[in-house]
Amino acid sequence: PERSRAGQAARVALHYLNYRQGSPSALRALGQVRKATLKAIPGIGHKYYLQFTTEDYKSSQDVGTCLATVLYLKRKPRPAVNINCTYTKDQKQTREDDYSFYKKMRQQTKSIIGNEIPDNDGNIEPDLEPVWALAVAGSSYIMWEKSTENLGYFMAQVKNVKQWITKDDSTDFDYTVILHEIPTQEMISCHLRVIWIPGHPLKVKYFCLSENQSSESGEGSGIESGSTTGIFNEKEANF
């Protein structure tokens, strides 16, 4: 398949992975697509078989390789994803980073409030980095759900964020995020509610409004179909 569509499919797989992992400390971005095969399934859609490298979302260091299938269904809105990755980052450290952020949020007596993350110079205050990373994980659900074979998304900015102090075990944030649509260059504003406990599925609710005023909403609970393990037993994977 043409390189841009293979790259788009790999990013869709990573949106799915980042959402399903629900870890602000373990976010991945696309490195390089090493192999890609496209199979047209008559009456159903297009299925991509992919092998690609990944980078840490913040440091851009290599963090492992993924094998994935992405199926764009003709009659179903979001792509069906199966993905299995190696991970070279210290997972114990990742869990500890998540938990220390969680603990800090649970100890807040005053809500964290922030605007324009990153700012116009691309900077993020260190204290707000995990808050921003949690927005990326939550937005990954929207980006996975909205993606098509021809349209991709990046989270450009957190316009504003407010933490809700809760009585239960969860950390709860309201965000307004700006998504950058590729290749249209349209900026889409989404209101995003993220409820998070480390090691548990991310809960997401969203409402988006595009520049042409069309709106979309949705909800994710971390139990959507798809898989993040053991996927390449299909013969046509031909790697």
C-alpha positions in Angstrom: 0.0 0.0 0.0 1.1 3.6 -0.5 3.3 4.8 2.3 1.0 7.5 3.6 -1.9 5.1 4.1 0.3 2.5 5.8 1.6 5.2 8.1 -2.0 6.3 8.8 -3.0 2.8 9.6 -0.1 2.4 12.0 -1.0 5.6 13.8 -4.6 4.3 14.1 -3.2 1.1 15.8 -1.2 3.3 18.2 -4.2 5.5 19.0 -6.0 2.2 20.0 -3.0 1.0 22.0 -2.5 4.3 23.8 -6.2 4.4 24.8 -6.3 0.7 25.8 -3.2 0.9 27.9 -4.5 4.0 29.7 -1.1 5.0 30.9 0.2 8.6 30.7 3.7 7.3 31.2 3.6 4.7 28.4 2.4 6.7 25.4 3.9 5.8 22.1 4.3 7.6 18.8 5.0 6.1 15.4 8.7 5.6 14.4 9.0 3.9 11.0 6.7 1.5 9.1 9.0 -1.5 8.2 6.5 -3.6 6.4 2.9 -3.1 5.2 0.5 -5.3 3.2 -3.0 -4.4 2.2 -5.7 -7.0 1.6 -9.0 -6.0 0.1 -11.9 -8.1 1.5 -14.8 -7.9 -0.9 -18.0 -6.5 0.7 -16.2 -5.9 4.1 -13.3 -3.5 3.7 -9.5 -3.1 3.6 -7.2 -4.8 6.0 -3.7 -3.7 6.7 -0.9 -6.0 8.0 1.8 -3.8 9.6 5.1 -4.0 11.3 6.5 -0.7 12.7 8.8 0.8 15.3 7.6 3.0 18.0 9.0 6.0 20.0 8.3 7.3 23.5 5.8 10.1 23.0 7.8 12.6 25.0 11.5 11.7 24.6 11.2 10.2 21.0 13.5 7.3 22.2 12.9 3.9 20.5 10.7 1.8 22.8 10.0 -1.3 20.7 8.4 -2.8 17.6 4.7 -3.6 16.9 2.8 -6.0 14.7 -0.7 -4.9 14.0 -3.7 -5.5 11.8 -6.1 -2.6 11.0 -9.4 -3.3 9.3 -11.3 -0.4 7.9 -14.9 -1.7 7.6 -17.2 -0.3 5.0 -20.3 -0.3 7.3 -18.7 0.3 10.7 -17.5 3.6 11.9 -14.2 2.9 13.6 -11.3 0.7 12.4 -11.0 -2.8 14.0 -7.5 -3.1 15.5 -5.3 -5.9 16.8 -1.9 -5.0 18.0 1.0 -6.8 19.8 4.2 -4.9 20.7 7.6 -5.4 22.4 8.4 -2.8 24.9 12.0 -1.8 25.8 11.1 0.9 28.4 11.3 -0.1 32.1 7.7 -1.1 32.8 8.2 -1.1 36.6 9.3 2.6 36.2 6.3 3.3 34.0 3.9 1.9 36.6 5.7 3.9 39.4 5.5 7.1 37.4 1.8 6.5 36.8 1.1 5.8 40.4 3.1 8.8 41.8 1.0 11.1 39.4 -2.2 9.4 40.6 -1.2 9.8 44.2 -0.4 13.4 43.8 -3.8 14.0 42.1 -5.6 12.2 44.9 -4.0 14.4 47.4 -5.1 17.6 45.8 -7.4 19.7 47.9 -7.7 22.3 45.2 -8.6 21.4 41.6 -5.7 21.6 39.1 -6.7 24.1 36.3 -4.6 24.8 33.2 -4.8 26.5 29.8 -2.9 26.3 26.5 -0.8 23.2 27.0 1.6 23.3 25.3 1.9 27.1 25.1 2.5 29.0 21.9 6.2 28.3 22.2 5.6 24.5 22.5 6.5 24.4 26.2 4.7 22.4 28.9 5.1 23.1 32.6 6.7 20.0 34.2 3.8 19.7 36.7 1.3 19.7 33.9 3.1 17.1 31.7 1.2 14.1 33.1 -2.1 16.0 32.9 -1.3 16.7 29.3 -0.3 13.0 28.7 -3.6 11.8 30.2 -5.3 14.0 27.7 -3.4 12.3 24.9 -4.4 8.9 26.2 -8.1 10.0 26.4 -8.0 11.8 23.0 -6.5 8.6 21.5 -10.0 7.1 21.9 -11.6 9.9 19.9 -8.8 9.7 17.2 -9.2 5.9 16.9 -13.0 6.3 16.6 -12.9 9.1 14.0 -10.1 7.8 11.9 -10.7 6.5 8.4 -8.4 5.2 5.6 -8.1 8.8 4.4 -8.4 10.9 7.5 -6.0 11.0 10.4 -5.7 13.0 13.7 -3.1 14.4 16.1 -3.8 16.1 19.4 -2.5 19.6 18.8 -3.2 21.2 22.2 -5.1 21.1 25.5 -7.0 24.4 25.4 -8.0 24.0 29.0 -8.3 21.5 31.8 -10.0 21.2 35.1 -9.6 18.5 37.7 -12.7 17.3 39.6 -12.0 16.3 43.3 -13.8 13.0 43.7 -14.8 10.9 46.8 -14.1 7.6 45.0 -10.7 6.1 43.9 -10.7 7.7 40.4 -8.9 10.8 39.1 -11.3 12.9 37.0 -10.5 15.6 34.5 -12.5 17.8 32.1 -10.5 18.9 29.0 -11.0 20.9 25.9 -8.6 19.5 23.3 -7.8 20.6 19.8 -7.4 17.8 17.3 -5.6 18.5 14.0 -7.2 16.6 11.1 -4.9 15.3 8.3 -4.9 16.1 5.3 -7.7 18.6 5.6 -5.8 20.7 8.2 -9.0 21.3 10.0 -8.9 22.0 13.7 -11.6 20.2 15.7 -12.5 21.2 19.3 -13.5 18.4 21.6 -14.8 18.4 25.1 -13.3 15.4 26.8 -14.0 13.8 30.2 -11.4 11.3 31.4 -11.8 9.1 34.5 -8.6 7.2 35.4 -7.3 4.7 37.9 -3.8 3.3 37.2 -4.0 -0.3 35.9 -7.7 0.0 35.0 -9.4 0.8 31.7 -9.7 4.5 30.9 -13.2 5.9 30.8 -13.8 8.5 28.2 -16.8 10.7 27.2 -16.5 13.3 24.4 -18.3 15.8 22.3 -16.6 17.3 19.3 -17.4 20.4 17.2 -15.6 20.8 13.8 -15.0 24.2 12.0 -18.1 23.6 9.8 -20.1 23.2 13.0 -20.9 19.5 12.6 -20.9 17.7 16.0 -20.0 14.2 17.2 -20.1 12.5 20.6 -19.1 9.1 22.0 -18.1 7.1 25.0 -15.4 4.6 25.8 -15.0 2.3 28.7 -11.9 0.3 27.8 -13.9 -2.9 26.9 -14.3 -2.3 23.2 -13.6 -5.1 20.7 -10.1 -5.5 19.5 -7.0 -6.9 21.0 -3.5 -5.9 22.1 -2.0 -9.4 22.2 -1.4 -12.6 20.2 -2.6 -11.5 16.8 -0.4 -12.9 14.0 -1.8 -16.4 13.5 -3.5 -15.4 10.3 -1.8 -16.9 7.2 -2.1 -13.9 5.0 0.1 -11.8 7.3 3.0 -12.7 4.9 5.9 -11.1 6.8 
